[in-house]
Amino acid sequence: MGYFYRFFLNIQHFCYTGEPFPEYLQKQVDEIEFVGNGTEPSLEKILLLKPDLILANYRLKNIYKQLSEIAPTFMMDFPATPPPWKQQLVDLAKVMDKEENGQMLMDKYWQRIETLRQKLGIDAASPKENHRHQLQISVATISPDYGIWAYGEKHAVGMILNDIGLQRPPAQRGDFYVINNISEERLSDIDGDVLFFLRWGSKDTKETLEKLQEKPLWRQLKAVQQNQVYFVDAAHWHSSDILSVNAVIDDLFKYLVNTP
């Protein structure tokens, strides 16, 4: 049951797409039994596992009766724009009766945030007095379907950067999750002193990114000219669970602290 608690939010995406689990989850899935995709789980396989509790996405409400006959079933609603990652952790810990574990994970998160602040020379009491705080950190990506898009302060990544005390470019400030279909003429909206660019695995997306990098406006970006563009794995930068949050923090240490 502990495994399901840790991976519930991520398994949904990979069940729908059929993609392999991302690197940050690879070592965590050995003991997970797959029971079908996110829309048509196998009731027979679930029954054989004899679960103590079933967490189901609200999309499966049509089979709630069958699931509840196997084990107590809690239906969870995850809208297109998910709730804040910290609230997800609190809610899941409460459902699983693991509130103490959830608090330990949150305490560890704040310890890592404080360590990162110290490494960056950011005083949590007065961050605006620190030069490194003035660095504007941009987070963006591209896809064939949604074009160029950037991440706002409502996204998990935006919340992490806010907790650290790092600034965002003006276009990425505000209470929104993502902003998509950014035109090439407005490419400066994704510029910053540092640009974290999420890289997706599909062939079409790779080709779309390569075409963008050939554009003159891309080469004019300050982050590009200063060699401060870091291509990161979209699998954990786009997710919003505690494991992906820690993987993002790993990247922030790697590129903001340990990179000359």
Number of C-alpha atoms within 10 A of each C-alpha: 12 8 12 16 15 17 17 15 17 19 17 15 16 16 19 13 10 9 11 10 17 15 12 15 18 10 10 13 14 9 8 11 11 13 16 14 16 17 12 12 15 12 14 10 13 18 14 9 11 11 13 10 17 18 19 19 18 15 14 16 14 9 14 17 10 12 21 13 10 19 16 13 18 16 14 15 14 13 8 6 11 16 15 15 19 15 11 17 21 17 16 18 18 14 14 17 11 15 16 11 14 20 14 10 15 16 12 13 17 13 12 17 19 17 15 19 20 13 13 19 14 22 16 14 8 10 17 15 11 15 11 17 21 15 15 17 21 27 27 23 24 22 20 12 10 12 16 22 20 21 25 24 19 21 22 26 24 25 17 19 18 14 14 22 23 20 21 27 19 13 15 24 14 13 11 14 19 17 15 17 14 17 12 15 8 12 15 17 19 28 27 23 20 24 23 24 21 21 20 19 13 10 8 13 18 16 13 15 19 11 11 16 13 10 11 10 14 19 13 13 21 17 21 18 11 10 12 17 21 17 14 17 20 17 22 23 23 18 19 22 21 21 17 20 21 19 19 23 20 13 18 16 17 11 16 15 12 10 8 5
